[in-house]
Amino acid sequence: MKKNSLLLLIAFILLSAPLLRAQENAPPVDIGKESMYFPHRYQKYHVQTGLGLFFTKLPFDWVESALEAPLISLHLTFGLPAGFSLEGNVNTIFVSNQVSLGVRWNYIYRNFSFNLGYDLGYSLGIMTFAGFKNMGMMLTQYPNLSIGFKTKTLAFTVKGEAVIIAWGQMKTGENVLMNSPDFFDGVTGAIYLEQRIFKKKILIIGFKDNYVKYYWPAWMVFTTFNRYYHIPELHILWVL
């Protein structure tokens, strides 16, 4: 990770310390019902919103440093009957954007839980400055599985998913440079920690490793090497 990203995380934790102490006198809250990544039965027809940032480190084969700015991330959940829920994500850094929507089936047993899910994401990249007129589009499937464990104030979730490129295209001007057929792109693994800060406000910190050939935020430096890369991410979200 870039040095300034780590400094931002350290500063955030230090600034949150007084809030962490203040929660000791706050009324109890079931972290399993207020979290976003921990698999649980969401309140039916209720929308939950999380807003945050995620930082990423690209391979040296592509660029010599991390992305200069973090991606803005908006995460939504919508509870359905019978343990089902919908999840949506909007991630953007202006030149790289992705919108995804997925369905989950959640099951919880005491302090443990798991869910099965499927997401479909549409990525759009536009670079129309400094003499560039490039565009990249991609449709991606993400079948996934999450396993969680909770205490009174903490929720831990491990998530794995497959990444399958259903369709992709890259254009410069009116010229099509690449048309991607359906192919298996790789896998991801992530761990999320959710902590109540005060009242029902939850802080989420996640670490994710993408083991993929193609990484959608870096569509403009898409590599022609036929190999997999480890691409780490740091996620920080606040449940609103």
JOTANOR-V835948 format. One record per pair of residues at least 24 apart in sequence whose ideal C-beta (glycine too) atoms are under 10 Angstrom apart, sorted by sequence separation. I is the first residue (numbers start at 1). J is the second residue. If there is no record, write none. Layout:
BEGIN
i:j
I:J
I:J
END
This chain:
BEGIN
i:j
50:74
51:75
69:93
80:104
82:106
83:107
98:122
99:123
118:142
119:143
140:164
141:165
162:186
163:187
186:210
187:211
188:212
208:232
209:233
49:74
50:75
51:76
68:93
69:94
71:96
72:97
73:98
74:99
75:100
76:101
78:103
80:105
83:108
97:122
98:123
99:124
117:142
118:143
119:144
139:164
140:165
141:166
161:186
162:187
163:188
185:210
186:211
187:212
207:232
208:233
49:75
50:76
67:93
69:95
71:97
80:106
97:123
98:124
117:143
118:144
139:165
140:166
161:187
162:188
185:211
186:212
207:233
208:234
48:75
49:76
50:77
71:98
77:104
79:106
96:123
97:124
98:125
116:143
117:144
138:165
139:166
140:167
160:187
161:188
185:212
186:213
206:233
207:234
208:235
48:76
49:77
67:95
87:115
96:124
97:125
116:144
117:145
138:166
139:167
140:168
160:188
161:189
184:212
185:213
186:214
206:234
207:235
47:76
48:77
67:96
95:124
96:125
97:126
115:144
116:145
117:146
138:167
139:168
159:188
160:189
161:190
184:213
185:214
186:215
205:234
206:235
47:77
48:78
85:115
87:117
89:119
91:121
95:125
96:126
115:145
116:146
137:167
138:168
139:169
159:189
160:190
183:213
185:215
205:235
206:236
46:77
47:78
48:79
84:115
86:117
88:119
94:125
95:126
96:127
114:145
115:146
137:168
138:169
158:189
159:190
183:214
185:216
204:235
205:236
206:237
46:78
47:79
83:115
85:117
87:119
89:121
91:123
92:124
93:125
94:126
95:127
114:146
115:147
136:168
137:169
138:170
158:190
159:191
204:236
205:237
45:78
46:79
84:117
94:127
95:128
113:146
114:147
115:148
136:169
137:170
157:190
158:191
159:192
203:236
204:237
43:77
44:78
45:79
95:129
113:147
114:148
135:169
136:170
137:171
157:191
158:192
180:214
203:237
204:238
42:77
43:78
44:79
45:80
112:147
113:148
135:170
136:171
156:191
157:192
202:237
203:238
204:239
42:78
43:79
44:80
45:81
112:148
113:149
134:170
135:171
136:172
156:192
157:193
202:238
203:239
42:79
44:81
48:85
54:91
56:93
95:132
111:148
112:149
113:150
134:171
135:172
155:192
156:193
157:194
201:238
202:239
37:75
41:79
42:80
44:82
53:91
111:149
112:150
133:171
134:172
135:173
155:193
156:194
201:239
202:240
36:75
40:79
41:80
46:85
47:86
48:87
49:88
50:89
51:90
54:93
95:134
102:141
110:149
111:150
133:172
134:173
154:193
155:194
200:239
201:240
36:76
37:77
41:81
44:84
53:93
96:136
98:138
100:140
102:142
104:144
106:146
108:148
110:150
111:151
132:172
133:173
154:194
155:195
12:53
36:77
41:82
42:83
44:85
47:88
95:136
100:141
102:143
111:152
132:173
133:174
135:176
136:177
139:180
141:182
153:194
154:195
155:196
178:219
187:228
197:238
35:77
41:83
42:84
43:85
98:140
100:142
102:144
104:146
106:148
108:150
113:155
115:157
117:159
119:161
121:163
123:165
133:175
135:177
136:178
138:180
153:195
154:196
180:222
186:228
197:239
40:83
41:84
42:85
114:157
118:161
134:177
137:180
139:182
141:184
142:185
153:196
185:228
186:229
188:231
190:233
192:235
194:237
196:239
39:83
41:85
42:86
111:155
113:157
114:158
115:159
117:161
122:166
141:185
144:188
146:190
148:192
150:194
152:196
153:197
178:222
186:230
8:53
40:85
42:87
121:166
122:167
123:168
125:170
127:172
140:185
177:222
186:231
188:233
190:235
192:237
194:239
9:55
39:85
120:166
142:188
144:190
146:192
148:194
168:214
178:224
8:55
138:185
155:202
157:204
159:206
161:208
163:210
165:212
5:53
163:211
165:213
168:216
5:54
6:55
155:204
157:206
159:208
161:210
163:212
165:214
170:219
5:55
37:87
163:213
170:220
4:55
5:56
36:87
163:214
165:216
168:219
5:57
163:215
170:222
2:55
163:216
1:55
2:56
168:222
1:56
2:57
1:57
87:144
102:161
5:66
4:66
5:67
8:70
42:104
2:65
3:66
2:66
4:68
42:106
1:66
2:67
5:70
39:104
41:106
2:68
4:70
39:105
40:106
41:107
39:106
40:107
41:108
2:70
38:106
39:107
40:108
39:108
38:108
41:113
39:112
40:113
39:113
140:214
33:108
38:113
39:114
40:115
32:108
39:115
138:214
140:216
38:115
39:116
37:115
39:117
138:216
32:111
136:216
32:113
138:219
136:218
137:219
136:219
135:219
136:220
138:222
134:219
135:220
134:220
136:222
132:220
123:214
125:216
124:216
125:217
127:219
123:216
125:218
126:219
127:220
122:216
123:217
125:219
126:220
121:216
124:219
125:220
123:219
125:222
39:145
39:146
38:146
39:147
40:148
37:146
38:147
39:148
38:148
40:150
37:148
38:149
39:150
38:150
35:148
35:150
40:155
32:148
38:154
39:155
32:149
33:150
38:155
32:150
37:155
38:156
39:157
98:216
31:150
32:151
35:154
36:155
37:156
38:157
96:215
97:216
98:217
30:150
31:151
32:152
35:155
37:157
39:159
96:216
97:217
31:152
34:155
35:156
36:157
37:158
96:217
30:152
31:153
33:155
35:157
37:159
95:217
96:218
29:152
30:153
31:154
32:155
96:219
28:152
29:153
31:155
93:217
95:219
96:220
28:153
30:155
91:216
92:217
95:220
91:217
24:153
75:204
23:153
20:153
50:194
71:217
67:217
52:203
67:218
50:202
52:204
54:206
56:208
37:190
50:203
52:205
62:215
37:191
38:192
48:202
50:204
52:206
54:208
56:210
37:192
38:193
63:218
36:192
37:193
38:194
59:215
62:218
35:192
37:194
58:215
63:220
35:193
36:194
62:220
63:221
35:194
56:215
58:217
59:218
62:221
34:194
35:195
58:218
61:221
62:222
75:235
35:196
56:217
62:223
32:194
34:196
56:218
59:221
61:223
71:233
73:235
75:237
77:239
31:194
54:217
58:221
62:225
70:233
73:236
74:237
31:195
38:202
59:223
61:225
70:234
71:235
73:237
75:239
31:196
34:199
37:202
58:223
70:235
75:240
30:196
34:200
36:202
38:204
59:225
61:227
66:232
70:236
74:240
29:196
33:200
34:201
35:202
37:204
62:229
28:196
34:202
36:204
59:227
61:229
29:198
31:200
35:204
37:206
60:229
62:231
26:196
29:199
30:200
59:229
26:197
29:200
31:202
58:229
59:230
23:195
26:198
27:199
29:201
59:231
23:196
26:199
27:200
29:202
57:230
58:231
23:197
26:200
57:231
58:232
20:195
22:197
23:198
56:231
57:232
20:196
22:198
23:199
56:232
57:233
19:196
20:197
22:199
55:232
56:233
57:234
19:197
20:198
23:201
55:233
56:234
16:195
19:198
54:233
55:234
56:235
18:198
54:234
55:235
16:197
53:234
54:235
55:236
16:198
19:201
53:235
54:236
20:203
52:235
53:236
54:237
19:203
52:236
53:237
50:235
52:237
53:238
51:237
52:238
16:203
50:237
51:238
52:239
49:237
50:238
51:239
52:240
49:238
50:239
51:240
13:203
49:239
50:240
12:203
48:239
49:240
13:205
48:240
12:205
9:205
37:235
37:237
36:237
37:239
36:239
35:239
34:239
13:236
12:236
9:234
8:234
9:236
6:234
8:236
5:234
1:232
5:236
1:233
2:234
1:234
END
